Amino acid sequence: MIPRTGESYESAVKQLKSQYQDPKRMTITLIRQLQSMQQARDDPRSLRNNLNDIQAIITALQKQGETIEEMILRCNKDTLYFTRSTEVKVQYSKRCPHVGTCTGLKCAKTTPDTKVEELTIANNYTELTHCSESCGGLGCSCGFPSSGCLFYRIYHVPTDNNIYEIFECPTWRESIKLAITYFNNMHNPSTYRIELRPQVRKRLENSIIELTNFHINTPSLLHKRFLSNNLTTSFLDEDTTFSYACTSNPLLSKDNNSDSCTIRDTCKCDPAEDYINCYCQQNQVSRIQRLRNTLPLQLPNTIVNTEGKAMIPTIRTKAVSAELSVSFDTSISQLMQSVVDFQCSIIPMNIIGCYKCFKGALAEITCYSTLPKAVAEVSCTSQAFPLQCSQKGTRNQMSSSESDSFDLNLDLINIAMRIDRMYSLLKTIQRDLEKIKQATIPNPPAATPHEEEKEKPSTSRQ
């Protein structure tokens, strides 16, 4: 006996959902409907109606095999630039006026791209050149009473050979993964797993399938930038920047030095007569890849991973709703009805259950037939149950959720033939399931200690 609590209502709802949303259960029910159809009369109207009923059940059977497993989003990659881990260094040189490069306009002629002959080491790397006026004259060890030049260059030295590609995904390629089962053969159904893109029709057996619409909760990763070294892929935060960038892979150029690479000045430098003091932000790309932002990532109902040699980000989510258009080429080449007369008997074994409870009543009935296998049907006021019969006897269980008392009449049917043999069984069942049959189930009142639910003994009648 189930008490009247919120938990019991939830259990009842789950039971109803499992009964009416389970494809296997629905498939068995539809097949039994086909088996228990009455024999049509010989007039054209009855034959046409019977044929329409058969086609409707076949269509419903085919639809039971459609299951959306997941939504797949694949990145359409757009490369922004390449970078690598580098150490930022500074080389400087003090020159007296009219000596070396410190001639003519002196610092006024120096640009960020100027190669200063005194800075031979820095000239071999991608760099930025700066010049600051310094002291001159005899007090600064110079012969001319004029300002000198303090040249310095900020350059990046690679620390390893790992090249990182920075890219984004302006668009994503969507597809839905489907599991489709065709019940053309009751005993050997055919199951296919396919990927279907929106507005693309696909023919499968005797049907044409098209994804017409879908909806997902958009992950924030769709608008992120990504960092990849062909081994691992990570997403980047909005404020993440790099001071070394190349429009092409620098390893593909001679001497690992590419004219396509540029650097961004991240140093704060203070001249000190013959010296320069610089504080620079290092470009350590490998430290950006951490566990929290490296793929694969597990999100609610979603997995973000990579695919292929190009390490393309791929999002797979089960939180998707989709609309499918399915066109069936239904045709029946031959319709045959066979009538078999046989003897049968039914023995009620037991009836258990309760009223004013969610469990309801459960009847156990054993069906015997002169045939090795036969299909029977139990019908009552508003319910019908299939029975399995055999020569050795097959035990069947029937559950009822009616709130009023009723007489249970057992009408035997072998496929499409109703046998005029009835066995009546009386059972008084009272259940209150009106709230469960509604779309929204409110919280029930709490059970009081004085409320009792009793189970009445069952009586059978032959």
HELIX and SHEET records of a PDB file:
HELIX    1   1 GLY A    6  TYR A   20  1                                  15    
HELIX    2   2 PRO A   23  GLN A   35  1                                  13    
HELIX    3   3 PRO A   44  LYS A   63  1                                  20    
HELIX    4   4 LYS A  106  LYS A  109  5                                   4    
HELIX    5   5 ALA A  122  ASN A  124  5                                   3    
HELIX    6   6 LEU A  138  CYS A  140  5                                   3    
HELIX    7   7 SER A  220  HIS A  223  5                                   4    
HELIX    8   8 PRO A  250  LEU A  252  5                                   3    
HELIX    9   9 LYS A  254  ASN A  256  5                                   3    
HELIX   10  10 VAL A  285  ILE A  288  5                                   4    
HELIX   11  11 LEU A  291  ASN A  293  5                                   3    
SHEET    1   A 6 GLU A 127  SER A 134  0                                        
SHEET    2   A 6 GLY A 148  TYR A 182 -1                                        
SHEET    3   A 6 GLU A  66  ARG A  95 -1                                        
SHEET    4   A 6 ILE A 312  THR A 317 -1                                        
SHEET    5   A 6 THR A 302  GLU A 307 -1                                        
SHEET    6   A 6 LEU A 297  LEU A 299 -1                                        
SHEET    1   B 3 GLU A 127  SER A 134  0                                        
SHEET    2   B 3 GLY A 148  TYR A 182 -1                                        
SHEET    3   B 3 SER A 190  LEU A 196 -1                                        
SHEET    1   C 4 GLU A 127  SER A 134  0                                        
SHEET    2   C 4 GLY A 148  TYR A 182 -1                                        
SHEET    3   C 4 ARG A 225  SER A 228 -1                                        
SHEET    4   C 4 THR A 233  LEU A 236 -1                                        
SHEET    1   D 3 LYS A 202  LEU A 204  0                                        
SHEET    2   D 3 SER A 207  ILE A 216 -1                                        
SHEET    3   D 3 VAL A 320  PHE A 328 -1                                        
SHEET    1   E 2 TYR A 244  CYS A 246  0                                        
SHEET    2   E 2 CYS A 261  ILE A 263 -1                                        
SHEET    1   F 2 CYS A 267  ALA A 272  0                                        
SHEET    2   F 2 TYR A 275  CYS A 280 -1                                        
SHEET    1   G 3 CYS A 344  GLY A 353  0                                        
SHEET    2   G 3 ALA A 361  SER A 369 -1                                        
SHEET    3   G 3 THR A 394  SER A 400 -1                                        
SHEET    1   H 4 ALA A 384  SER A 390  0                                        
SHEET    2   H 4 LYS A 373  SER A 379 -1                                        
SHEET    3   H 4 PHE A 406  ASN A 414 -1                                        
SHEET    4   H 4 MET A 417  LYS A 427 -1                                        
END                                                                             
